[in-house]
Amino acid sequence: LVDNFKPLSEVNCDTCQDGKGETDGFRHMRQTSQSELSNLLTDRVEDLRFYEITHHSGFFGAWFGWRSPGGYIHVSPSIWGVDVKECPSQNYIWELEQQPSHDYNAYKRGIENLLSGATPYAIPLDISSF
């Protein structure tokens, strides 16, 4: 399809790649982004974690307080060759004093799977190194 969906080790880059298939430029952009996001959120949340997706699912997301009423889940699909900032998104909110919607529960189960360690979809990152 497009380079976005190829493993980095298969992408034709001008700079050297390390054993993980990352270029120096990509590694720097990723570290900068992680550091900026960590600095932005550290004092605003009780439990901040970052995970590296190991199997691309075609979706990106963020979730806050998602285990209980008032929770928020945001998802965006990855569209071939389109900057993720331009991709459509959907937001799901578990309204206070109500049951979560069917869609909210589906994403909630997905997040539980993602974070459980029982599936190979994501691995936790050590944010102390950002």
C-alpha positions as protocol buffer text, in pm:
chain_id: "A"
residue {
  index: 1
  type: LEU
  ca { x: 0 y: 0 z: 0 }
}
residue {
  index: 2
  type: VAL
  ca { x: 182 y: 312 z: 125 }
}
residue {
  index: 3
  type: ASP
  ca { x: 499 y: 358 z: 328 }
}
residue {
  index: 4
  type: ASN
  ca { x: 293 y: 438 z: 641 }
}
residue {
  index: 5
  type: PHE
  ca { x: 187 y: 75 z: 663 }
}
residue {
  index: 6
  type: LYS
  ca { x: 526 y: -85 z: 601 }
}
residue {
  index: 7
  type: PRO
  ca { x: 752 y: -184 z: 889 }
}
residue {
  index: 8
  type: LEU
  ca { x: 1021 y: 80 z: 924 }
}
residue {
  index: 9
  type: SER
  ca { x: 1283 y: -177 z: 832 }
}
residue {
  index: 10
  type: GLU
  ca { x: 1126 y: -196 z: 484 }
}
residue {
  index: 11
  type: VAL
  ca { x: 1100 y: 180 z: 427 }
}
residue {
  index: 12
  type: ASN
  ca { x: 1369 y: 331 z: 204 }
}
residue {
  index: 13
  type: CYS
  ca { x: 1539 y: 594 z: 424 }
}
residue {
  index: 14
  type: ASP
  ca { x: 1848 y: 802 z: 362 }
}
residue {
  index: 15
  type: THR
  ca { x: 1985 y: 763 z: 717 }
}
residue {
  index: 16
  type: CYS
  ca { x: 2113 y: 454 z: 893 }
}
residue {
  index: 17
  type: GLN
  ca { x: 1873 y: 232 z: 1079 }
}
residue {
  index: 18
  type: ASP
  ca { x: 1947 y: 67 z: 1408 }
}
residue {
  index: 19
  type: GLY
  ca { x: 1850 y: -291 z: 1491 }
}
residue {
  index: 20
  type: LYS
  ca { x: 1490 y: -182 z: 1561 }
}
residue {
  index: 21
  type: GLY
  ca { x: 1452 y: -36 z: 1213 }
}
residue {
  index: 22
  type: GLU
  ca { x: 1439 y: 321 z: 1341 }
}
residue {
  index: 23
  type: THR
  ca { x: 1618 y: 608 z: 1172 }
}
residue {
  index: 24
  type: ASP
  ca { x: 1791 y: 875 z: 1381 }
}
residue {
  index: 25
  type: GLY
  ca { x: 1536 y: 1133 z: 1261 }
}
residue {
  index: 26
  type: PHE
  ca { x: 1238 y: 916 z: 1348 }
}
residue {
  index: 27
  type: ARG
  ca { x: 1381 y: 827 z: 1691 }
}
residue {
  index: 28
  type: HIS
  ca { x: 1439 y: 1196 z: 1766 }
}
residue {
  index: 29
  type: MET
  ca { x: 1084 y: 1292 z: 1659 }
}
residue {
  index: 30
  type: ARG
  ca { x: 936 y: 1014 z: 1872 }
}
residue {
  index: 31
  type: GLN
  ca { x: 1142 y: 1106 z: 2180 }
}
residue {
  index: 32
  type: THR
  ca { x: 1056 y: 1475 z: 2141 }
}
residue {
  index: 33
  type: SER
  ca { x: 684 y: 1399 z: 2107 }
}
residue {
  index: 34
  type: GLN
  ca { x: 685 y: 1166 z: 2408 }
}
residue {
  index: 35
  type: SER
  ca { x: 871 y: 1420 z: 2619 }
}
residue {
  index: 36
  type: GLU
  ca { x: 638 y: 1707 z: 2524 }
}
residue {
  index: 37
  type: LEU
  ca { x: 326 y: 1501 z: 2592 }
}
residue {
  index: 38
  type: SER
  ca { x: 464 y: 1375 z: 2921 }
}
residue {
  index: 39
  type: ASN
  ca { x: 549 y: 1730 z: 3033 }
}
residue {
  index: 40
  type: LEU
  ca { x: 201 y: 1849 z: 2934 }
}
residue {
  index: 41
  type: LEU
  ca { x: 12 y: 1575 z: 3118 }
}
residue {
  index: 42
  type: THR
  ca { x: 227 y: 1476 z: 3417 }
}
residue {
  index: 43
  type: ASP
  ca { x: 70 y: 1716 z: 3671 }
}
residue {
  index: 44
  type: ARG
  ca { x: -280 y: 1685 z: 3522 }
}
residue {
  index: 45
  type: VAL
  ca { x: -349 y: 1314 z: 3562 }
}
residue {
  index: 46
  type: GLU
  ca { x: -330 y: 1061 z: 3843 }
}
residue {
  index: 47
  type: ASP
  ca { x: -201 y: 770 z: 3633 }
}
residue {
  index: 48
  type: LEU
  ca { x: -4 y: 853 z: 3318 }
}
residue {
  index: 49
  type: ARG
  ca { x: 117 y: 567 z: 3102 }
}
residue {
  index: 50
  type: PHE
  ca { x: 249 y: 538 z: 2748 }
}
residue {
  index: 51
  type: TYR
  ca { x: 233 y: 221 z: 2542 }
}
residue {
  index: 52
  type: GLU
  ca { x: 402 y: 136 z: 2217 }
}
residue {
  index: 53
  type: ILE
  ca { x: 170 y: -36 z: 1975 }
}
residue {
  index: 54
  type: THR
  ca { x: 334 y: -355 z: 1852 }
}
residue {
  index: 55
  type: HIS
  ca { x: 66 y: -462 z: 1602 }
}
residue {
  index: 56
  type: HIS
  ca { x: -87 y: -179 z: 1400 }
}
residue {
  index: 57
  type: SER
  ca { x: -464 y: -193 z: 1431 }
}
residue {
  index: 58
  type: GLY
  ca { x: -550 y: 99 z: 1207 }
}
residue {
  index: 59
  type: PHE
  ca { x: -667 y: 309 z: 1504 }
}
residue {
  index: 60
  type: PHE
  ca { x: -515 y: 566 z: 1736 }
}
residue {
  index: 61
  type: GLY
  ca { x: -668 y: 668 z: 2063 }
}
residue {
  index: 62
  type: ALA
  ca { x: -657 y: 839 z: 2399 }
}
residue {
  index: 63
  type: TRP
  ca { x: -869 y: 770 z: 2703 }
}
residue {
  index: 64
  type: PHE
  ca { x: -915 y: 936 z: 3039 }
}
residue {
  index: 65
  type: GLY
  ca { x: -1104 y: 800 z: 3339 }
}
residue {
  index: 66
  type: TRP
  ca { x: -1248 y: 537 z: 3106 }
}
residue {
  index: 67
  type: ARG
  ca { x: -1318 y: 276 z: 3375 }
}
residue {
  index: 68
  type: SER
  ca { x: -1599 y: 470 z: 3545 }
}
residue {
  index: 69
  type: PRO
  ca { x: -1883 y: 719 z: 3482 }
}
residue {
  index: 70
  type: GLY
  ca { x: -1749 y: 1044 z: 3340 }
}
residue {
  index: 71
  type: GLY
  ca { x: -1493 y: 849 z: 3136 }
}
residue {
  index: 72
  type: TYR
  ca { x: -1379 y: 964 z: 2793 }
}
residue {
  index: 73
  type: ILE
  ca { x: -1254 y: 757 z: 2499 }
}
residue {
  index: 74
  type: HIS
  ca { x: -1124 y: 917 z: 2176 }
}
residue {
  index: 75
  type: VAL
  ca { x: -1047 y: 710 z: 1866 }
}
residue {
  index: 76
  type: SER
  ca { x: -920 y: 796 z: 1518 }
}
residue {
  index: 77
  type: PRO
  ca { x: -871 y: 565 z: 1223 }
}
residue {
  index: 78
  type: SER
  ca { x: -550 y: 570 z: 1027 }
}
residue {
  index: 79
  type: ILE
  ca { x: -627 y: 657 z: 665 }
}
residue {
  index: 80
  type: TRP
  ca { x: -376 y: 551 z: 399 }
}
residue {
  index: 81
  type: GLY
  ca { x: -127 y: 832 z: 338 }
}
residue {
  index: 82
  type: VAL
  ca { x: -327 y: 1094 z: 534 }
}
residue {
  index: 83
  type: ASP
  ca { x: -168 y: 1281 z: 825 }
}
residue {
  index: 84
  type: VAL
  ca { x: -331 y: 1152 z: 1146 }
}
residue {
  index: 85
  type: LYS
  ca { x: -413 y: 1515 z: 1239 }
}
residue {
  index: 86
  type: GLU
  ca { x: -647 y: 1525 z: 939 }
}
residue {
  index: 87
  type: CYS
  ca { x: -819 y: 1190 z: 1001 }
}
residue {
  index: 88
  type: PRO
  ca { x: -1176 y: 1189 z: 1132 }
}
residue {
  index: 89
  type: SER
  ca { x: -1229 y: 1094 z: 1494 }
}
residue {
  index: 90
  type: GLN
  ca { x: -1500 y: 993 z: 1735 }
}
residue {
  index: 91
  type: ASN
  ca { x: -1541 y: 1066 z: 2103 }
}
residue {
  index: 92
  type: TYR
  ca { x: -1731 y: 851 z: 2349 }
}
residue {
  index: 93
  type: ILE
  ca { x: -1832 y: 971 z: 2695 }
}
residue {
  index: 94
  type: TRP
  ca { x: -1977 y: 764 z: 2977 }
}
residue {
  index: 95
  type: GLU
  ca { x: -2231 y: 1011 z: 3108 }
}
residue {
  index: 96
  type: LEU
  ca { x: -2263 y: 1044 z: 3485 }
}
residue {
  index: 97
  type: GLU
  ca { x: -2550 y: 848 z: 3640 }
}
residue {
  index: 98
  type: GLN
  ca { x: -2604 y: 652 z: 3317 }
}
residue {
  index: 99
  type: GLN
  ca { x: -2495 y: 319 z: 3180 }
}
residue {
  index: 100
  type: PRO
  ca { x: -2220 y: 335 z: 2916 }
}
residue {
  index: 101
  type: SER
  ca { x: -2332 y: 297 z: 2555 }
}
residue {
  index: 102
  type: HIS
  ca { x: -2276 y: -23 z: 2359 }
}
residue {
  index: 103
  type: ASP
  ca { x: -2001 y: 151 z: 2156 }
}
residue {
  index: 104
  type: TYR
  ca { x: -1832 y: 282 z: 2473 }
}
residue {
  index: 105
  type: ASN
  ca { x: -1834 y: -69 z: 2621 }
}
residue {
  index: 106
  type: ALA
  ca { x: -1683 y: -214 z: 2303 }
}
residue {
  index: 107
  type: TYR
  ca { x: -1391 y: 32 z: 2315 }
}
residue {
  index: 108
  type: LYS
  ca { x: -1361 y: -19 z: 2692 }
}
residue {
  index: 109
  type: ARG
  ca { x: -1316 y: -395 z: 2635 }
}
residue {
  index: 110
  type: GLY
  ca { x: -1063 y: -317 z: 2362 }
}
residue {
  index: 111
  type: ILE
  ca { x: -864 y: -92 z: 2596 }
}
residue {
  index: 112
  type: GLU
  ca { x: -872 y: -359 z: 2866 }
}
residue {
  index: 113
  type: ASN
  ca { x: -735 y: -610 z: 2613 }
}
residue {
  index: 114
  type: LEU
  ca { x: -473 y: -365 z: 2494 }
}
residue {
  index: 115
  type: LEU
  ca { x: -344 y: -287 z: 2843 }
}
residue {
  index: 116
  type: SER
  ca { x: -381 y: -632 z: 2999 }
}
residue {
  index: 117
  type: GLY
  ca { x: -53 y: -771 z: 2878 }
}
residue {
  index: 118
  type: ALA
  ca { x: -247 y: -1083 z: 2781 }
}
residue {
  index: 119
  type: THR
  ca { x: -239 y: -972 z: 2419 }
}
residue {
  index: 120
  type: PRO
  ca { x: 62 y: -875 z: 2208 }
}
residue {
  index: 121
  type: TYR
  ca { x: -83 y: -542 z: 2092 }
}
residue {
  index: 122
  type: ALA
  ca { x: 109 y: -301 z: 2314 }
}
residue {
  index: 123
  type: ILE
  ca { x: 400 y: -283 z: 2554 }
}
residue {
  index: 124
  type: PRO
  ca { x: 437 y: -25 z: 2833 }
}
residue {
  index: 125
  type: LEU
  ca { x: 707 y: 239 z: 2794 }
}
residue {
  index: 126
  type: ASP
  ca { x: 918 y: 367 z: 3082 }
}
residue {
  index: 127
  type: ILE
  ca { x: 823 y: 736 z: 3100 }
}
residue {
  index: 128
  type: SER
  ca { x: 1103 y: 816 z: 3344 }
}
residue {
  index: 129
  type: SER
  ca { x: 1338 y: 808 z: 3045 }
}
residue {
  index: 130
  type: PHE
  ca { x: 1155 y: 1085 z: 2854 }
}
